[in-house]
Amino acid sequence: MSESEKYEADLKKKAIERGKHEGLDKDKNYNDPSYAYYKKFEEFCLFKLAYYECFKCKLPYFGGLKDCARN
């Protein structure tokens, strides 16, 4: 597994954990069958959550919701 693949896997793991913590699995849009991210939790978390790369350790960290008003 390459470094970029490891980085992406770590980011996705963190996004899913944070998404559960933030209650995104209970979001009204996520549970709407007509919504683009319906039952695609990983993609929904990556869409809703902002992650940044630490300039020291180069690992991704959670920076907050991307846009609280946007669906």
N, C-alpha and C positions, 0 to 999 in steps of 0.2 A: 504494500500500500504506500503510495507516494505521500509526501508531506502535505500537499494540497488536499488529497483525499482524507487524510487524518484530520486536517483543519476543518474541512467541511463536515465530517462526521461528528466532530466535537461540537461544532456550531449547531447542528441539527439536534443533537442530544440535549444541549443546553436550552435551545428554543422550546423543545417539547416539555422539558421539566418546568421552565418558566411559564409556558402557556398554561399548564395545569395549575401552577401556583396562582396565576392571574385570573383563573376561571374562564379561560377562553373556550374550553370545551362546553361551557354552558351558555355561550354567546348566542343570542337569538338568530343572528345571521348565519353562524356556523351550522345551526340546526335546521335551517330552512332549505328544503330540497331544491329550490330554484337558485340558491346562492352558488357562486362559482367555486367556493372552497368547501362546499357541503361534504362532510365526511372525509376531508383531506386535511387532517389535523396538522401534520408537519408543515405543509404549504401555508396553511392559515396562520400558524405561529410565525413563520418567516415573513409573512406579509404584514402582520400586526406589530411585531416586536423589532425594536432597533438594537442591533449589535454592532459594536465597534472593536477595533483591534487595539490592544494595549501597546503603547509605544515602547515599553520596557520589555515585557515578556512575550509580546506578539500573540497572545491568546485572546480569543473573543470574550467580550464582557457585555452584559445587558445594560443598555442605556435608556430604557423606558419604552413606552408605546410610541409607535411612529406617528400616529395621528388619532387622537381620541375621538374626534368628530367624524372621521371618514369611516365608511363601512367597507 
